[in-house]
Amino acid sequence: MGNSQEPAGAAATDARAWTQVLARYRQPSNGRSIVEIAITVVPLAALWALAWATLDIGYWLALPLAIAAAGFLVRLFAIQHDCSHGAFFRHRLANDWIGRVVSVATLTPHDVWRRTHATHHASTGNLDRRGLGDVDTLTVEEYRARGFWGRLRYRVYRHPMFMFGVAPAYLFILQHRLPVGLMRDGWRPWISTMATNLAIASIAALLIWLVGIKAFLLIHLPILLLSTSVGVWLFYVQHQFEDTIWANDGEWNLHDAALHGSSHYDLPAFLRWFTCNIGVHHVHHLCSRIPYYRLPRVLEDHPELRNVGRLTLLQSFRCVNLVLWDETERRLVSFRQARASR
């Protein structure tokens, strides 16, 4: 595939035209997907076992192994993410059941998360449809209209120590144990959540019985805390960057929000591998059925997409201060910038 296949007149900014181009990359390879699972699960299990085996030598040796295992758990979550989009295998049942099995390790009930994540894709950047599956974002005027305690709560929520420290642990360890936000949707979210909880409890109990609770916590807690923080960071930087898009319902466009409201997080090669190319997020949002291992091919064939919403690793750290949507400037701004614009 090459640039010659683009529709006539299509530009890197023409979001709707790109959906037709990207549809050609959607077909997954069952064999490749099985290999991707194997090269993720086997190292994860091996590193976990090796960390336990080296505890008697010293935690200074076991902890780095646990940290390395966290990278593979992030990768496993990316596989679940592709399964939720029906992008990892050709058949829906395979995607559903692999996603459910993986969800026991990621602590994320698959059927519940698939639904909330679909809502995120359908409403990303829409100011009138905020609140489910996204990072809470206020406009400058909404923030100014809040009282002291309302502003303080938002500042605490947006503080990096809370956003990437406390919040990930709460989200994955506690909040995901109940289908919060979907309680009116009948019994299905409850079945998904409680079945996942039962499987998590059973495997945790088995591991504690085998290695002891102290060893279990010393190994698995760092893996969980690091991987969940990385996961939240990735999700954050994919949409919380200066030139992202937010708009009210009447002005909002699904394709424009997908292409221009999602970043191209251009990470170093080894980080792209561990994060399963999720940094190519603008392409993913335009066509979520593309398996993650085909996303680099899209950029190779269509290099004009590389600079759309591009963020380097260094540039991404500056996104932490961007916390409010300025409807006048049409960009994310910091608290300081919001004060200066009064």
Buried (B, 14 or more C-beta within 10 A) or exposed (E): EEEEEBEEEBEBEBBBBBBEBBEBBBEBBEEEBBEBBEEBBEBBEEBBBBBBEBBEEEBEBBBBBBBBBBBBBBBBBBBBBBBBBBBBBEEEEBBBBBBBBBBBBBBBBBBBBBBBBBBBBEBBBBBEBBEBBBBEBBBBEBBEEEEEEEBEEBEEBBBEEBBBBBBBBEBBBEEBBBBBBBEEEEEEBBBBBBBBBEBBEEEBEEBBEEBEEEBBEBBBEBBBBBBBBBBBBBBBBBBBBBEBBBBEEEEBBBBBBBBBBBBBBBBEEEBBEBBBBBBBBBBBBBBBBBBBBBBBEBBEBBEBBBEBBBBEEEBBEEBBBBBBBBBEEEBBBBBEBBEEEE
